[in-house]
Amino acid sequence: MRARFIPVILFFLLLFTLVNGYIGWNGWVYLSALFGLEHALPYGIIVGVLSFAWLIGRFGQHSVAPIRQIAYALKSIGSYWFAVMEYGLIILPVADLIVWLLTLMSVAYKTAVVSVGTVTFVLLASILIRGAWNAWTPIVRKYELTVAKQAGPLKKLRIGVASDIHLGTVVGNKHLGRLVRHMEEMKPDLILLPGDVIDDSIDPFIRRNMAATMKNLKAPLGVYAVLGNHEYIGGHIKEYIAAMNAVGIRVLLDENVLVQDSFYIVGRKDLAARHSDPEGRLPIGELISDLDRTRPLIMMDHQPSDLEQAAANGIDLSLSGHTHRGQMAPNHLITRRIFELDWGYKLKGSLHAIVSSGFGSWGPPIRIGSRSEIIQVDLTFNP
């Protein structure tokens, strides 16, 4: 089975090398023209390390302590390099075309390279700086919604939602602390975490004691989470659930909770459970078959892939993430085609569906065309 993937892996590595070679070549042409550099080897080594830093860090993060710290640093550096790759691949062909056109207009080659290269460098740097600010400066998006059901004695309910935190080597306690502060200011009655709380490995979460920061997430009606695809990718589901339980956060695995005899929280396993969990995951209809549907049903489903069934089965509020809204434009054009709702709000029948762009980031902590966000949902129950 693994042998079948060898050609795919080799093709990916070849493509990866060609893309980085193209970016590196452009960088060398610009720097050599600007500074008169002649020896390309040191530059080539630097670009090679940057290009493969994430992969090296990924494989080294479970090593002994000194190597592990180097691996963490490489993975963080390599994460930013992914953004350089994407935007370099978008901008550089245009820059190369402009240089060629300028030379056809009798502009000296060196002059064309330096002038266009400088503009390209400033543009790329500006994208990365703005993107980092978008990623590390969360905003609170507010939705005021009405559910046409009675919720026991409750007339209103404020929910704080944070999806896709992606705690790991890049997103850590500092950014998590921002989430805690925003939740304290919001004062929600209930906090919900719709998946991908951790990134691809639980190791940084444990070693950096991020659970101690998570413990500060508090709400009168509790804090609940569901699994995302990245918890399954990491493969340490039991350890993760135990760590969350230890700080008072309940992870729902195709489970329902009746809160204060007023409303239900429905927690679905991620779509990845179909092939990563021996028990799979339940259809929505089966999951809520025994519930009193005259009460409000609030569902967390990490991927917004089942809105049709959510609406058909009487779910009142669906909360998802996963898409990151593409995280870096123009990737949102892809997520928009994959999902019926890839970001924001949609009313589908009586279903209020909300998809968050997420609080953290995967890969580069860069967001263009999206923001790190926390969702505040103010529900009014009006039967």
Secondary structure, DSSP 8 states (H G I E B T S, - for coil): -HHHHHHHHHHHHHHHHHHHHHHHHHHHHHHHHHH-----HHHHHHHHHHHHHHHHHHHHTTS-HHHHHHHHHHHHHHHHHHHHHHHHHHHHHHHHHHHHHHHHTT--HHHHHHHHHHHHHHHHHHHHHHHHHHHHS-EEEEEEEEESS-BTTBSEEEEEE-----BTTTB-HHHHHHHHHHHHHH--SEEEE-S--B-S-SHHHHHTTHHHHHTT---TT-EEE---HHHHHHT-HHHHHHHHHHTTEEE-SSEEEEETTTEEEEE---TTHHHHSTT----HHHHTTTS-TTS-EEEE-SS---HHHHHHTT-SEEEE-SSGGGSBTTTHHHHHHH-S-SSEEEEETTEEEEE---SS-SSSS--BS---EEEEEEEEE--
